[in-house]
């Protein structure tokens, strides 16, 4: 599939997904999006789709493509969730800025790995470890009262760390199944 067709499909899927809150706003007062919300969501969704297409299109291995899909989905959900409601407290809690470190570790790891499967596996394992560490670092800095809310933050972070681990394992599989692990993809 050509890049133009892929970009068109991404744009159509993005537009369709943005129709969901637009239609919901017509029927309920619970969904209140501004123009900037739609623009930001559109950029996030389109950017995620484009990132997937650009990285995965270079691969011949399905495990690699799936690993990229899991990683970009985890990144999208991490950003979206933190901006919408926040993982630690509310979306205004400065502790949520620590999650930028997870994205930085993954992004810098991908650059260092030059998108090679084995290096990407290591980068995703590092992102998982960073994800898991964030609430503990936040607790050391802000010293919250330990309660059920803290437990839910730990559960949520464990689930997200699991997404990064799943991506890492898929990249590891891609490095051993029918592709040259030293092959540069970009």
Rosetta blueprint (number, residue, H / E / L):
1 X L
2 X L
3 X H
4 X H
5 X H
6 X H
7 X H
8 X H
9 X H
10 X H
11 X H
12 X H
13 X H
14 X H
15 X H
16 X H
17 X H
18 X H
19 X H
20 X H
21 X H
22 X H
23 X H
24 X H
25 X H
26 X H
27 X H
28 X L
29 X L
30 X L
31 X L
32 X L
33 X L
34 X L
35 X H
36 X H
37 X H
38 X H
39 X H
40 X H
41 X H
42 X H
43 X H
44 X H
45 X H
46 X H
47 X H
48 X H
49 X H
50 X H
51 X H
52 X H
53 X H
54 X H
55 X H
56 X H
57 X L
58 X L
59 X L
60 X L
61 X L
62 X H
63 X H
64 X H
65 X H
66 X H
67 X H
68 X H
69 X H
70 X H
71 X H
72 X H
73 X H
74 X H
75 X H
76 X H
77 X H
78 X H
79 X H
80 X H
81 X H
82 X H
83 X H
84 X H
85 X L
86 X L
87 X L
88 X L
89 X L
90 X L
91 X L
92 X L
93 X L
94 X H
95 X H
96 X H
97 X H
98 X H
99 X H
100 X H
101 X H
102 X H
103 X H
104 X H
105 X H
106 X H
107 X H
108 X H
109 X H
110 X H
111 X H
112 X H
113 X H
114 X L
115 X L
116 X L
117 X H
118 X H
119 X H
120 X H
121 X H
122 X H
123 X H
124 X H
125 X H
126 X H
127 X H
128 X H
129 X H
130 X H
131 X H
132 X H
133 X H
134 X H
135 X H
136 X H
137 X H
138 X H
139 X H
140 X H
141 X H
142 X H
143 X L
144 X L
145 X L
146 X L
147 X L
148 X H
149 X H
150 X H
151 X H
152 X H
153 X H
154 X H
155 X H
156 X H
157 X H
158 X H
159 X H
160 X H
161 X H
162 X H
163 X H
164 X H
165 X H
166 X H
167 X H
168 X H
169 X H
170 X H
171 X H
172 X H
173 X H
174 X H
175 X H
176 X H
177 X L
178 X L
179 X L
180 X L
181 X L
182 X L
183 X L
184 X L
185 X L
186 X L
